[in-house]
Amino acid sequence: MQIPPRVLTVAGSDSGGGAGIQADLKTMMALGAHGMSALTAVTAQNSLGVQGAWELPAEAVRAQFRSVVDDIGVQAVKTGMLSSAVLVETVAELLAALRVPVVVDPVGVSKHGDALLAESALDAVRTALLPTATVATPNLDEVAQLTGVQVAQEADMRQAATAILELGPRWALIKGGHLPPGPGQEDGGSAVDLLTDGTEEHWLRAPRHDNRHTHGTGCTLAAAIASQLAKGETVPQAVAAAKDYVTGAIAAGFRLGAGIGPVDHGWRTRDAH
């Protein structure tokens, strides 16, 4: 019996099921990987926002990580919500000892504007976590938070990528989904991302879907990249495949509760029926 690629997510729990660990595991399953988890925080969260968050002790995160890696093994790791400097430094230390692809989603703010990263943890993300990353996947708000670079139009994304790469990841994926369509974009109807290692440059474009139910987009994209890397794909191949998957998930996003619903992680399965 063939064993699927094994991917570990180190992230927080979303009780509403749209983002965080829950989104990661759904994505991994949808893409044919075996998902495993090291929980960093528990949140009380729904379609309206984050009502509460409780961080796990560093020793609990370390124990989960070691349990998985030492027995089962991993072929890629994805990190998400690491809310304190202690957790960032703990996870960075664990990742530095691995020899597998690492996707760092430097989660700073939720879809609803709730802060998920303490200000005091930013330095640890810059100096300890990002240098472990094969790919870092910041959105424009996170770029500004980490580097001070403000992206107002597509042309600014190169400067953002350069600033992120200076912090140590091998590749930077600057997500331009928050850019307003307009004259600064070659195609006002597309969502554009820039993937670069400082030498190669890949501009990834996809239709911009008019759907407000996009909760979990960032987690889902990073988990999809990690899943594809675990299969042995190159970074450009993995990111292109992940963007295709996420674009379909956004298009199929559905209403839950009274606020912002999630992307549909199982859209390909439902399309097949």
N, C-alpha and C positions, 0 to 999 in steps of 0.2 A: 504494500500500500504506500502510495507516494505521500510524503509529509509536506504540507503546504509551507511556504515561507513564513518565518516567525518574526513578528514585529511587536515591539514593546512600546506602549505609550506611557509617558510619565506626565500626569496632568491631573486636573481637578474634575470632580464629578458634577454633572449638571442634572439636577433632579427632574427637570423637564424633558430630558432625553434628546435635546437638539444639538448640544455642543459638548465640549470636554470629552471625558473618557467614553461617554455613551456614543457620541458621534464618531470617535476614533474607531471603536470596536465595530460599529456598523459598517463603516467605510472599509475597514480591513477585510471583513467578511465578504462584502460586495465585490472586492477586488481579488478574492482568492487567497488571502493571507490569513494566518492564524494570529489573532490579536491577543495580547497579554497586557496587563496593566500594573502600574505602581501609582497608587492614588496619593496625591499631594494635598488635597483639600476636599471638603464636602461643602457644597453650596445648597441653599434653599433658593430655587430659581424657577421661574416660569416664563410665560410669554411676555410678561410685563417688566421683567427685570430680575435683579439679584436681591433677594430679601435678607440674605445672611450668608456668611462664609466662615468656615472653621478650618484652620490649617492643621495638617497632621504634623506630629513631631518628626524631626529629621531622621531619628533612628527608625521610625516606622517606614519612612520612604526608602531608606537605605536597605532595610530588611526585605521589603518587597522586591526591590531591584535585584539584590543578590540572590534571593530565592529563585527568581526566574532565570537570570543569566547563568548562575552556577550549575543549575540542573538541566533546564530546557534549552538554553542557548537562544541567541537572537541573531537575526540577519539585518536588522535595521532598528533604530530607536527614534521615536518622535517625542519632543517635549512640548508641553503646553503651559498651563497656569502654574507658575512657581512664584508665590506671592511675596516671599520674604528673601532677604539676602542670605540667610542661613540655608534655606532650601535651595536657592540658586547655586550656592557654593557647594553644597552637598551633592547635588545632581551633577554639576560640572566635574567634580572630582571622580565620580563614578564613571561618567562618560569618557573621561580622558584615558581611562585604562582599557577601553574597548577598541577594537579594530574593525568596526562596522560603520556603515553610513549613519549619520545623525542628522535629523531634520529639526531645527529649532524654530518654533513659532513663538516669538517673543511677546506673548499675550500681555497687553497693557490695560486695555479697556474693553468692556463687553459691548455687544451690539447696542445695548440700551444706554451706554455712556457710563456704566459703573466701573470704577477703578478696580482692577484685579491684580495690580502690581504696586507694592509699596515704593514710594519715592526712594527710600534708602536701598532698595534692591537694584536700582538701575545701574549703579557702578559695577555690581557683581555680574549683571547680565553682560555688560560691555567687556569686562576684563577677564571673566572666568568662563561664562557659558558660551558666548558667541565664538570664541576660538576653538571650541570643540565641534562646531557645526560643519557638516558637509554642505548643507544648504540652510540659509536663514530666510524666513518668509515674512518679513514685516509688512504691514499695511502702511499707508501714508502717515497715519497718526503715530504709529509706533516708530517710524523713521524719525519723525520730528522729536518724539520723546527721547530717543536714544542718541541722536546726532545733532539735533537742532536744525536740520535741513528741512525747509518747508517746500513741498511740491505743489505748485499751483497749476502746472500744465505738464503735458507729456514730456516736453523737452527737459524738464527738471529731474526726470527720473534717473538719468545718468549720474547726476551729482549725488542723488540719494544712494544709488548703488555703490558709488565710490566710497562714500562715507561709511556705509555698512561694511564693505569689504575691508576697510582699514581697521575694523574691530576684530578681524581674524577668521570669519567663515571662508570656506573655499569658494562657495557660490552665494550670490545674493539674488533672491527673487523679490523684486519690488512690486507689490500688488497695487495696481492703479484703479481698482474697482471703485474707490471713493472719488475719483476725479470726475468733475461734472463734464458731461458732453459739451463740446464747444469748439471754438476756433483753434484752441491749443492742441486738439487731437486731429490726426489725419482722418479718422473715421469717427464722427460724433456718435455713431450708433454702436460702438464696440467698447468692451471692457478690455483694457490693455495692461499687460504685465511685462516687466523687463527682467530677464534672467541673464546674469553675466558672472564670469569669474575674473573680470578685469581684462581678459583677452578676447574670448568669445562673447558674442552678444546675440541674444535671442529675444525677439519681440513676439509675444504671444497675444493674439487677439481672438475674442469670441463675442458673439452677439450679446448685447446688454438687454437682459430680460426685464420687462416691467412687472416685477413681482416683489412685494415688500417682505415676503416670507423667506428671509435669508439667514435666519439664526443658525450659527454653526459653520458658516462658510469657511472661515480661516482654519478652524480645527480640521474640518473635512479635507481641505486642500493639503495641509501638511501631512495628515495621516495617509492620504492617497499617494503623495510623493514617496513617503517612507515605504509603503506597500510595494510600489513599483521598483524602488531601489533594492528591496529585499529579493525581488525576482531576478536581480542582476542587470537591470537596465542602467544606462548611463544617466547622468543628471538631466541633460536636455530631453532625453526620451521620457524619463520618469515625470518630469514637470509637464511636458506636453500632454501625456496620457492623463495625468491628474487633473489638469485644467479642463480637459474634455469631459471627464467624469463629473467634476464640480459644476460645469456649465449646465449639464443635464439635470443635476440635482437642484440647482437654483431654479431652472425653468419649471421643475415639478414641485417646488416648495409649496407647502399647504398651510392653511389657517389652523391654528390651535389656540384655544383660549381667546382672550380679548386683545392681545398685542401682536407681536411679531412671531410668526410661526417658523418652523424649521425647514431647511432644505430636505429633499427627499432622498435619503441614502439608498433606498431600494428601487430607484426609478428604472434601472435597467431590467430588473426582475419583473416589474409591473409592465414595462414596455413589451417584454417578451410574451406576456399573456394577452 
